[in-house]
Amino acid sequence: MSGVGVFYVPADKLDQYWPTFGPMIELAQKRLADQCGLDDVEEWLRTGRSLLWGIYVDGEPMAAMMTTENTYPRKRVMVIEMIGGARADLWSKPALDELARVSKAAGFDAIETHARAGWSKMAKQYMFKLKHVAYELEL
């Protein structure tokens, strides 16, 4: 098993890490291009609306994850907004385990994500439960 590390990137360090992790986030952002551009994503990270996480395998940057918070009347949820990179087979399980540990320590009740259908097998493998299906009607 390779060494996987997950590191929060503070907004004041974004300029230092964005050249590495921005292109990885862009891989996920492209599926949402009709909703937001990469410039919007960068603004969310700079203002603290969203958080950036770097994922390393054996000291090499391999993926990036962006999260935000949803607070419902009965539940506080860490939301994985975007995740992109290479070789998810190497880092996905340890990265999600670390996000779960950090989220629980910070008082969150759950982690949720909105993903393309291709992630469904991995989501089940990591004990995510299907809660709803989203539909969109373009106007």
C-alpha positions as CSV (number, residue, x, y, z in Angstrom):
1,M,0.0,0.0,0.0
2,S,1.4,3.4,-0.9
3,G,1.6,6.3,1.4
4,V,-1.4,8.6,0.9
5,G,-1.6,12.1,2.4
6,V,-4.5,14.5,2.4
7,F,-3.7,18.1,3.1
8,Y,-6.0,21.2,3.5
9,V,-4.7,24.1,1.4
10,P,-5.5,27.4,3.3
11,A,-6.9,30.2,1.1
12,D,-3.7,32.3,1.7
13,K,-1.6,29.5,0.2
14,L,-3.8,29.1,-2.9
15,D,-1.4,30.9,-5.2
16,Q,1.3,28.4,-4.2
17,Y,-0.7,25.3,-4.8
18,W,-3.2,26.2,-7.5
19,P,-0.8,25.6,-10.4
20,T,-0.6,22.0,-9.2
21,F,-4.1,21.3,-8.0
22,G,-6.1,23.7,-10.3
23,P,-5.8,21.4,-13.4
24,M,-6.9,18.4,-11.3
25,I,-10.0,20.3,-10.1
26,E,-10.6,21.4,-13.7
27,L,-11.1,17.7,-14.6
28,A,-14.2,17.7,-12.4
29,Q,-15.2,21.3,-13.1
30,K,-15.6,20.5,-16.8
31,R,-18.7,18.4,-16.1
32,L,-20.2,21.5,-14.4
33,A,-19.1,24.0,-17.0
34,D,-22.7,25.0,-17.7
35,Q,-23.0,26.0,-14.0
36,C,-19.6,27.4,-13.1
37,G,-16.2,28.3,-14.6
38,L,-12.8,27.6,-13.2
39,D,-12.6,31.3,-12.3
40,D,-15.7,30.8,-10.2
41,V,-14.1,27.8,-8.5
42,E,-11.0,29.8,-7.7
43,E,-13.0,32.6,-6.3
44,W,-14.9,30.2,-4.0
45,L,-11.6,28.9,-2.7
46,R,-10.1,32.4,-2.2
47,T,-13.2,33.6,-0.2
48,G,-13.5,30.5,1.9
49,R,-16.9,29.4,0.5
50,S,-15.1,26.2,-0.5
51,L,-12.0,24.4,0.7
52,L,-9.2,22.8,-1.3
53,W,-7.5,19.6,-0.4
54,G,-4.4,18.1,-2.0
55,I,-4.0,14.4,-2.2
56,Y,-0.5,13.0,-2.4
57,V,0.7,9.4,-3.1
58,D,4.2,8.7,-1.9
59,G,4.9,12.5,-1.8
60,E,3.6,13.2,-5.4
61,P,0.5,15.3,-6.0
62,M,-2.1,12.9,-7.4
63,A,-5.5,14.5,-7.0
64,A,-7.4,17.4,-5.6
65,M,-10.7,17.7,-3.8
66,M,-12.9,20.7,-3.1
67,T,-15.4,20.7,-0.3
68,T,-18.0,22.9,1.2
69,E,-20.5,22.7,4.1
70,N,-24.3,22.2,4.1
71,T,-26.0,22.9,7.4
72,Y,-29.6,21.5,7.5
73,P,-31.9,21.9,10.5
74,R,-31.0,18.4,11.7
75,K,-27.7,17.6,10.1
76,R,-24.3,19.2,9.4
77,V,-22.8,17.8,6.2
78,M,-19.4,18.0,4.5
79,V,-20.0,18.1,0.8
80,I,-17.4,16.9,-1.7
81,E,-18.1,19.4,-4.6
82,M,-15.4,18.3,-7.0
83,I,-12.6,15.7,-7.0
84,G,-10.2,15.1,-9.8
85,G,-6.9,13.5,-10.5
86,A,-5.2,10.3,-11.6
87,R,-5.1,6.8,-10.3
88,A,-8.1,6.9,-8.0
89,D,-7.4,3.3,-7.2
90,L,-4.3,4.4,-5.2
91,W,-5.8,7.2,-3.1
92,S,-9.6,7.2,-3.1
93,K,-10.1,4.9,0.0
94,P,-7.4,6.5,2.2
95,A,-8.5,10.0,1.1
96,L,-12.1,9.4,2.0
97,D,-11.1,7.8,5.3
98,E,-9.1,10.9,6.2
99,L,-11.9,13.3,5.1
100,A,-14.3,11.3,7.3
101,R,-11.9,11.5,10.2
102,V,-11.4,15.2,9.9
103,S,-15.2,15.8,9.3
104,K,-16.2,13.8,12.3
105,A,-13.6,15.7,14.5
106,A,-15.0,19.0,13.2
107,G,-18.6,18.1,14.2
108,F,-20.0,17.0,10.9
109,D,-22.7,14.3,10.8
110,A,-22.2,13.0,7.3
111,I,-20.3,13.4,4.0
112,E,-22.3,13.8,0.7
113,T,-21.3,14.3,-2.9
114,H,-22.9,14.7,-6.2
115,A,-21.1,12.6,-8.8
116,R,-21.4,11.4,-12.3
117,A,-22.9,7.9,-12.7
118,G,-19.5,6.3,-13.1
119,W,-18.7,6.9,-9.4
120,S,-21.7,4.8,-8.3
121,K,-19.7,1.5,-7.9
122,M,-17.0,3.3,-5.9
123,A,-19.6,5.1,-3.8
124,K,-21.2,1.8,-2.8
125,Q,-17.8,0.3,-2.1
126,Y,-17.1,3.1,0.4
127,M,-20.5,2.8,2.1
128,F,-22.1,5.9,0.5
129,K,-25.9,5.4,0.2
130,L,-27.9,6.7,-2.7
131,K,-30.2,9.4,-1.2
132,H,-31.7,11.0,-4.3
133,V,-31.4,11.4,-8.1
134,A,-31.1,14.8,-9.6
135,Y,-32.9,15.8,-12.8
136,E,-32.5,19.0,-14.7
137,L,-34.8,20.6,-17.2
138,E,-33.0,23.2,-19.3
139,L,-35.0,26.4,-20.0
